[in-house]
Amino acid sequence: MFNPFNMAKDMKGMEKMVKPALEKFMKESGFVKKDELDKANERIDSLEKRVAELEKL
């Protein structure tokens, strides 16, 4: 018989097992955090502006 309480308990157990592996995979596969990506995009934008200013001269 289906018992939703047991299913929730099983899912918590699976999460505990899968979460460390998922975090390791994300670190090793090249995924980046959103704040790191935003900083890189801001830096690229500022460099593009500087290059555009130098091209005008």
C-alpha positions in Angstrom: 0.0 0.0 0.0 1.3 3.5 -0.8 2.4 5.5 2.2 3.5 9.1 1.5 5.2 9.4 4.8 7.6 6.6 3.9 8.2 8.1 0.5 9.2 11.4 2.1 11.6 9.6 4.4 13.1 7.7 1.5 13.6 10.9 -0.4 15.5 12.5 2.5 17.8 9.5 2.5 18.4 9.7 -1.2 19.1 13.4 -0.9 21.7 12.8 1.7 23.4 10.2 -0.5 23.2 12.2 -3.8 23.9 15.7 -2.7 27.7 15.3 -2.0 28.1 13.5 -5.4 26.2 16.3 -7.2 28.2 19.0 -5.6 31.5 17.3 -6.5 30.3 16.8 -10.1 29.3 20.5 -10.4 32.7 21.6 -9.1 34.7 19.3 -11.4 32.5 19.8 -14.5 33.1 23.5 -14.9 29.8 24.8 -13.6 30.3 28.2 -11.9 28.3 30.1 -9.3 26.1 32.9 -10.4 28.0 35.6 -8.5 31.3 34.5 -10.1 29.7 34.6 -13.5 28.2 38.1 -12.8 31.6 39.4 -11.8 33.2 38.0 -15.0 30.5 39.5 -17.1 30.9 42.9 -15.5 34.7 42.8 -16.1 34.1 41.9 -19.7 31.7 44.8 -20.1 34.2 47.2 -18.6 37.0 45.9 -20.9 34.8 46.2 -24.0 34.0 49.8 -23.1 37.7 50.6 -22.7 38.5 49.0 -26.0 35.7 51.0 -27.7 37.1 54.2 -26.3 40.6 53.4 -27.5 39.3 52.7 -31.0 37.7 56.1 -31.2 41.1 57.8 -30.7 
